[in-house]
Amino acid sequence: MKPVEASSEKGLLRPAKPLPLGEGEHVRVIVLRVGIAAAEDIELVEAGLDDWAAGLDSEDAR
């Protein structure tokens, strides 16, 4: 899985695009507010998430 964009609506996160998840599947979410954190902090977090997502993708391919 890759990081996804989402918006907050009445306390719920709504992904910008449908996610490849099963109905009722539980997930863990890391929330990073866009436009609030310093640009360098966002770059560091996104770089870490990209590495983490690539590791998950390789596990899914097995």
JOURUR-V727504 format. One record per residue. N is the residue number from 1. SS is DSSP state (A for helix, B for strand, O for the rest). PHI is phi in whole degrees, 0 to 359 (NA if undefined). OMEGA is omega in whole degrees, 0 to 359 (999 if undefined). Layout:
# JOURUR-V727504
n->N ss->SS phi->PHI omega->OMEGA
n->N ss->SS phi->PHI omega->OMEGA
This chain:
# JOURUR-V727504
n->1 ss->O phi->NA omega->179
n->2 ss->O phi->247 omega->172
n->3 ss->O phi->302 omega->181
n->4 ss->O phi->234 omega->174
n->5 ss->O phi->275 omega->178
n->6 ss->B phi->212 omega->175
n->7 ss->B phi->237 omega->180
n->8 ss->B phi->263 omega->179
n->9 ss->B phi->226 omega->179
n->10 ss->O phi->53 omega->176
n->11 ss->O phi->84 omega->179
n->12 ss->B phi->247 omega->175
n->13 ss->B phi->270 omega->180
n->14 ss->B phi->242 omega->179
n->15 ss->B phi->298 omega->179
n->16 ss->O phi->293 omega->179
n->17 ss->O phi->228 omega->177
n->18 ss->O phi->302 omega->180
n->19 ss->O phi->257 omega->180
n->20 ss->O phi->279 omega->182
n->21 ss->O phi->238 omega->176
n->22 ss->O phi->284 omega->179
n->23 ss->O phi->301 omega->178
n->24 ss->O phi->78 omega->180
n->25 ss->O phi->293 omega->179
n->26 ss->O phi->269 omega->180
n->27 ss->O phi->225 omega->171
n->28 ss->O phi->251 omega->186
n->29 ss->O phi->235 omega->171
n->30 ss->O phi->251 omega->183
n->31 ss->O phi->256 omega->176
n->32 ss->O phi->234 omega->180
n->33 ss->O phi->291 omega->179
n->34 ss->O phi->280 omega->177
n->35 ss->O phi->89 omega->180
n->36 ss->O phi->256 omega->180
n->37 ss->O phi->287 omega->176
n->38 ss->O phi->298 omega->183
n->39 ss->A phi->304 omega->180
n->40 ss->A phi->293 omega->177
n->41 ss->A phi->295 omega->179
n->42 ss->A phi->298 omega->180
n->43 ss->A phi->300 omega->179
n->44 ss->A phi->296 omega->180
n->45 ss->A phi->296 omega->181
n->46 ss->A phi->297 omega->178
n->47 ss->A phi->298 omega->178
n->48 ss->A phi->296 omega->179
n->49 ss->A phi->293 omega->179
n->50 ss->A phi->297 omega->178
n->51 ss->A phi->297 omega->180
n->52 ss->A phi->297 omega->180
n->53 ss->A phi->296 omega->179
n->54 ss->A phi->297 omega->177
n->55 ss->A phi->297 omega->178
n->56 ss->A phi->295 omega->179
n->57 ss->A phi->299 omega->180
n->58 ss->A phi->292 omega->176
n->59 ss->A phi->292 omega->179
n->60 ss->A phi->296 omega->183
n->61 ss->A phi->288 omega->182
n->62 ss->O phi->289 omega->999
